[in-house]
Amino acid sequence: MKRIGIISDTHAYWDDKYEYYFDSCDEIWHAGDIGSVEVAERLAAFRPFRAVCGNCDGGDLRLMYREVNRFKCEDVDVLIKHIGGYPGNYDPSIRSTLFANPPQLFITGHSHILRVKYDKTLGLLHINPGAAGQQGWQKDRTLVRLTIDGKTFKDLEVISLGDK
């Protein structure tokens, strides 16, 4: 069983609330637009860290993290991509991969829109944790926590970090 903290779109902003809310997590996954090597290193020093680069991430972060990260957690096939769309409107850059070989968990960022939705067609859970940073149009900054137990998702929580 693993407790996962999911974050996206920090845009180089650090908030001590990240550590507070992810203290109970075994790993932290970042869905891109990290914004600075310092934020990535701080999260990685706190917990095991997986991430993808986003469209706003510079060269150093692009060398550190790929555009797509696919891996197993427990018995779940996970795919993370910054720009991925959502069920019914997947981004063309990942659509063929999703339809040919869908993961059980698809995590995206980019839109700054918090969204948790099950795709019945592909049999996958889609999570966009919203945006945790100060940059962007969103009013509420958000994170997601989730427990993966074998093939089961449970205890999914949306956490509000408050207004920008």
N, C-alpha and C positions, 0 to 999 in steps of 0.2 A: 504494500500500500504506500502511495506517495501523495503528499500534499504539494500542490503546485501553485505558485504565484504567477499570474499572467499580467503583463504590463505592455504598454505601447505608447509611442509618440510622446516621449519625455522631452525631446527637443533640447537636450543639454541642461534641463532643469533638474536639480536634486531637491527632494523633499524627504526629511527624516521619517515621515510617515511610511515611506516605502519599507524601511527596515522594521518599523513597528508592526505593520500589517502582514509582512512576509516572515516574521519571526517564527511562526508555526509551520512554515513551508520547508520542504526538503529541497526544492529547486525553484529557480526563477526563470521564466521564459519571457523574452522581450520580442515583440512583433514589429520592430523596426522604427526608424526615425529616433534612434537613441540620442543623436545630436552631439555627443562628445565621448571621447575615449575615457575621460574621467568618470562619467556616469556608468559606463559599461564596466570599468575596472572596480568601481565601488560596489556595484551589484554582485559582480563575480567574486569579490573578496568576502562578501556576506554569505552567499549560498552558491552551490553549483549553478551555473548560468548557461543558458542556451539563448541564442539570438539570431536574428536576420538583419541585414542592412535594409534601410528604407531609402526612399527617393531623395530625402534631404540629408542623408548621411554622407560624409566626405570620404576621401581616399583611405585614411587610416582605418576607419570602421569597415570599409568595403574590403580591405585586406584581412581584417579580423573575422568578419562574418559574411557568409554567403547570402545570396538573394532568396534561396529556398533552403529550408532545413527540414529534412524528413528523418525520423528516428522512431524507435520503440520506447515506450514508457510503460512498464508493467507489460500487459498483453495488448496494448493499444498502439496502433499505427498513427503517428502524429505528423502533420505537415504544417509548417509555419511559413507564411509569405506575407510581406508587408502589404502589397497591393494584390488583393485576392478576390475582392467582391464579397458576395454573400449568396445564400441559396436563392436560386431563381435569377441571379444576375452576377455570375462569376466573371472575373476579369479574363479577357481572352488569353493573357499570358500564362494562365494556369488551368483554364477550362478543360483542355484536352487531357491533361494529367489527371484531373479530378474524375473525369468521366471514364477514362481507361483503367485507372487503378485508384479508386477513392480511399482516402485514409478514414479512420474512425473519428478522428478529431482534426479539424481544420481551423487554424488560428490566423487571424489577419489583423491588420491595423489600418493606418492611412486615413480613414474617413473621419476619425474622431467621434464616431457614433458607436456607443455601447450597443452590442447586439449579441444575443445568445439565441440560436435557433437550430432546431433539428431539421435536417434535410432528409425527408422521407424517401425521395427519389434515389439518392446516393447512399443513404444509411449512415450519414455522418453528423456529428455535432459541430456546428460552426460557432466560434467565439471571436468577437472583436471586443477587447476590453475597454474600448474608448481611448481617451487620451489622458495621460497622467501629468503632462507638462503644462506650462503656462501659455504656450504658443497655440494659436488656432481660435476657432470661433466658438468652441464648446464652452458652456458656462460651468458645468460640473466636471471635475477631474475624477476619473474612476480607475479602479483595478478590479481584477477578478481572482478569486481563489477557488480551487477545485481539487477534489480528491480522486485519484485513479486507483482503483482496487481491482487488480486483474484486468478484466475487460469492462468493468463497471465504473461509471462516473457517479460521484455522489458529493453531497455537501457543497454544491456550487454556491458561491457568495459573490455578490456585486458589492464593492466597497466604494463609497463616496469619499473623496479626499477634500471635498468642499469647493467653493467657488475659486476662480482664478484671482 
